[in-house]
Amino acid sequence: MTGFINYAISHARLTLATLAFLLLAGLVAYQTIPKEAEPDVKVPIIYVQLTQRGISP
């Protein structure tokens, strides 16, 4: 692990260029993903009912 960190520190231009590329690629991907203004999200709901004679809530 320290070898990787030492390589990244000694090659600072490559590290910064890789970071810039990843940020730019992420921004482009975020902009091109289709988004809805009001998406129809189905929330899973589970109803549990238990009955027992002689017991009130």
N, C-alpha and C positions, 0 to 999 in steps of 0.2 A: 504494500500500500504506500509506503514512503517513497518507493521508486516512481510511482505514478505522480505523486505530489511534487517530487523534485523535478520530474520531466515537465509538468505543467508550469512550474515556477520558472524553469530555465528557458522555456519556449513561451514567453508571455504573449507574443504576437499571435501565435497559433491559438492559444487558449482564448484570447479576446476575440479573434476572428470566429472561432467556433461558437462562442457565446452569442455574438452578434448574429450569426447565421441561424442559430436555434431560436433566438428571439424573433427574428424577421419571419422565419418559417411558421412559428406559432401565431404571429399576428396575421399573416396571410391566411392560414388555416382557419383562424377564428372569424375573419371577415367573410370567408367563402362558405362557411357552414350555414345552411338555411335555418332561419329562426322564425317562429311564429309570435305574433304579438300577444295572443291569449291562447296558449296551448291547452288542450283538453287532457288534463292529468287525472288519471283514475287512481284514487287513494284506496288502498286495500283496507277494508273494514271487516272486522270479525265480531259478530254478536254472540255472546255467551249467555245462556239462560239456564238457571238452575232452580229447580222447584223442590221444596221439602215441606211436607205437611206439618202444620203446627208452628211454623217459624215465620215471624213477620220481619220485614226488612229493617 
